[in-house]
Amino acid sequence: ERFRPEFLKLWIAKPSRLVPYTAMPQNIPPLGPPPPGVPKSFENQPFEQVLAVRDTLLNYVTAVEQQLVQTPAGAKPPTPAATAPAGAKGAGAGGQ
């Protein structure tokens, strides 16, 4: 809710434009080969890539929910207990 879409778009495209001393890389280069993992539909379309990343971040909860719904038929999504880090059991209040 706190993100401003226009600021987020500029920051994703080139963080050093907004904060010159940042060590963050340019996420989506405007020219040259696309970054690894870019779908074919976004190749040579850096502006559309930036907008897609921005829109996904602004709608992150919905995007994650859609990924969970798209699990293979018959597969169950992992339960919170199955995804807890090792050693997390008994580490609550009073457990030492």
C-alpha positions, 0 to 999 in steps of 0.5 A: 500500500505504501509503494508509489507506482511511478517511483517503483517503476523508476527504481526497478529500471535503474536504482542509481538514477534515484540514489546515485551512491547505491551499489544496486545493479541496473535490473533490466538493461535498456539495450543488449541481451535480456537478463537470464530467465526473461520469457520470450514474450518480453525479449527486446521489450525492457519497458514492458519488463519493468511494468510487469515487475512493478505490477507483480510487486504491487499485487504480490499477494494475488500473484503468490495465491495464483501460483499456489492455485496452479499446483499440479493435479493431485499435489498438495501445497506444502503445509507450514510445518513442512516448510519450517526451518530445521530446529524451529520446533520447540523454539517458542516462548520458554524453549531453550 
